[in-house]
């Protein structure tokens, strides 16, 4: 099937091709930007498939494709013998399509949301407001990202999302310099929220759950039972420590971690305001 395109309410563009599903918004020369987005999007899946075996291997050899190189650069900071460039494929795709739009025409603001991984373009005082909330609806408020901020990527991951997870976080939302960096960090922080060997947590080999996983036989979470408040706090502390390390290393600009009604934030409180007008929710990827 070829790439599909449709205009959604609010003059947003919807692009889909196989497993890739994008929601795009732009302020400025919107028609030219959307044409550029579709033209680049038509080649994305073929480009990724050409190097898929390499992208499913732990980070080592540098790939050739533009999107694959974005994935490689973002994943390299997290290389541990298990992490593959696929850790940030959604964020890297969003970045690449956004770059094609920005190269094609002048835009004051644009965003691409790839299943919760968001790439941003902001100039001339433009602002993007994103709601930060837990999967059960706990609202922490919203973050207003401006054109003067260094943040251009937002990602949310966790055990309740579409991807397999080594950890137990319900969700982790990350703000970073790019969408691919945010995507990689969100996945790693979702893994860091954990309680190894806890009897309420069930695990199984990744390749027994999905044939196409890049995690091989790594043990992933299949079920999280009800945890005590103390255990929840202990798991979140592990994630908070990892997030603080990433923040110190300038890999992220902020993170919110959620598990069974509790949350922790790193680098976010000073950015957060309780906004009610047009925030963009961050679904779990």
RAFENCOR-V557449 format. One record per backbone hydrogen bond with DSSP energy under -0.5 kcal/mol. NH is the residue of the N-H (numbers start at 1). CO is the residue of the C=O. Records with the same first field share a line. If there is no record, write none. Layout:
BEGIN
NH=CO + CO
END
This chain:
BEGIN
4=16
6=14
8=12
11=8
12=8
13=24
14=6
15=13 + 22
16=4
17=20
20=17
22=15
23=113
24=13
25=111
27=109
29=106
30=28
33=29
34=30
35=31
36=32
37=33
38=34
39=35
40=36
41=37
42=38
43=40
44=40 + 41
45=41
47=43
48=44
49=45
50=46
51=47 + 48
52=49
55=51
56=52
57=54
59=83
69=65
70=66
71=67
72=68
73=69
74=70
75=71
76=72
77=73
78=75
79=76
85=57
86=55
87=84
88=85
89=86
92=88
93=89
94=90
95=91
96=92
97=93
98=94
99=95
100=96
101=97
102=98
103=99
104=100
105=101
108=27
109=27
110=121
111=25
112=119
113=23
114=112 + 117
115=113
117=114
118=116 + 154
119=112
120=152
121=110
123=108
126=123
128=145
130=143
131=280
132=141
133=131
134=138
137=134
140=132 + 138
141=132
142=273
143=130
144=271
145=128 + 143
146=144
147=126
149=146
152=176
153=176
154=118
155=174
157=172
159=169
160=170
161=158
168=193
169=190 + 193
170=258
171=258
172=157
173=256
174=155
175=254
176=153
182=178
183=179
184=180
185=181
186=182
187=183
188=184
189=185
190=186
191=187
192=188
193=189
194=192 + 235
198=195
201=198
202=200 + 223
204=220
206=218
207=216
208=205
209=205 + 206
210=206
213=210
218=215
220=204 + 218
221=165
222=202
223=202
225=200
232=228
233=229
234=230
235=231
236=232
237=233
238=234
239=235
240=236
241=237
242=238
243=239
244=240
245=241
246=242
247=243
248=244
249=245
250=247
251=246
252=246
253=175
254=175
255=266
256=173
257=264
258=171
259=262
262=259
264=257
266=255
271=268
272=268
273=142
275=273
278=276
280=129
281=279
283=281
285=156
END
